[in-house]
Amino acid sequence: MKPYLLSLAVGALVGVIYSTLGVRSPAPPAIALLGLLGMLLGEQVVPLARKIVQREPVVAWLRTDCAREVLGPHAAPPPRDDGGANA
């Protein structure tokens, strides 16, 4: 039940923002798609911040896990299989 209430609350907040910006709802397709892209990118802010704070590699994460989340499972390059050889 909590995810539904949270989704409703966030939707209401977006409605307030749309109203403030003068964007009609439902938004025209291009605006709606950009909004969805913004949501996908926004979801990655917290994991990115955690990586930076913990001093973990960021670029590799952006190319794999982040790309998979934002662009879909086929967007991230497959893991390298170098046969155990060290480069």
C-alpha positions, 0 to 999 in steps of 0.5 A: 500500500505504501508504494501506491500512496507514495506514487499518488503523493509524487503525482500530486507534486508533479501536478502542482509543478505542471500547474505552476509552469503552465503545462497542461496535463496530460502533457503533450507527448514530447514534454511527457517523454522528457519528464519520464527521462528526467524521472529515470535520470533522477532515480540515479542521483542517489546511487551516484552520490553514494558512489562518490561519497564511498569513493567507488569507481563512477565511470564504470557504474555509469556505463553498466548499471546506470546505463542498464537502468536508464536505457534498458538491459541491452544498453550496457556493454556485456561484461568483458571476458578476457579469459582470465588474462591480465592486461 
